[in-house]
Amino acid sequence: MMTLFTVFFQMLALLIMIGAGFFLTKTGMMDAHTNTQMSKMIVNLFNPLLILSSAANSAGLVSLQTMGTIALIASGMFVIFILVGMLLSPLFDKSPDQRKIFQMMFVFSNLGFIGIPVVSSILGEEYVVYVSEFLLIYTLVFYTYGVALMDGKFSPSSLKAMVNPGTVSALASMVIIVLGIQLPDFVKTAISYLGNVTSPMALVAVGFTLAHSDLKKIFGQPKLYLFSVIKLLVLPLLMLPLLKLAANSQELISVCIVMFGMPIGNMPLILGNQKGIDGSTCSAAIILTTLLCVLTIPVLLTVAG
């Protein structure tokens, strides 16, 4: 059982990595080109390898029943988030476009970019394989519900974007787990070392974004604090009793409660920008929820047991 302070100090370590990105940016050692290239490396190589590494090290240790339970929990999470987003988004903004953005922010959390580093550092790298199943369902929901919400209609062409390194690695990890495939030790060593680059690099990238943000816009909007409390604390805690009914182990409950309480991801912002919707509020909410999760994740894990 993890104590509040144990988890808090582990989250504080992640915040220091964000601070390193802030420092590198402010001192001119990191610019927009560097950040873009780093983000590409994370998304296309390091993050997928961390997922594969977790699967390779968990082969034969995770049961099919557990994988089925995770799929059920992840699907339920997205259904609840979609319903809550539809219900509550009008309270935060009356503009139809911004209402869509708030709906997206309720549903699409940063499961990969932040979720993987948090689960890996606090709970252990072997549990990242659980996150990969959440990511698979996330991808499916985003390119169906998410795109349809922003477009006002469903477009089959959007499904092509589902084929990406993250999805492929998540599917490969499912195959490794289901079939119990044992990779050679030298392969496991290589992908583990490369995958471990993900956490510090992803958090340094968050620091870059913070360094280029309007701090008044981030910290000066009361409605974003209310949104953050609902998104990061209230919703996960309300879902916890259902989670305890569905999950069969404390480790699984811990991973899932972290997934429930993740900050907002970049995808709502990216999709909103593509549709010509003002992304300033979304951008501020991404940074605010990312910083606040340093406080809320320890609380969730402590309450979850």
Buried (B, 14 or more C-beta within 10 A) or exposed (E): EBEEEBBBEBBEEBBEBBBBBBBBBBEEEBEEEBBEEBBEBBBEBBBBBBBBBBBBBBBEEBEEEBBEBBBEBBBBBBEBBBEBBBEBBEEBBEEEEBBBBBBBBBBBBBBBBBBBBBBBBBBBBBBBBBBBBBBBBBBBBBBBBBBEBBEEEEEEEBBEEBEBBBBBBBBBBBEBBEEEEEBEEEEBEBBBEBBBBBBBBBBBBBBBBBBBBEEEBBBEBEEBEBBBBBBBBEBBBEBBEEBBEBBEEEBBBBBBBBBBBBBBBBBBBEBBBEBEBEBEBBBBBBBBBBBBBBBBBBBBBBEBE
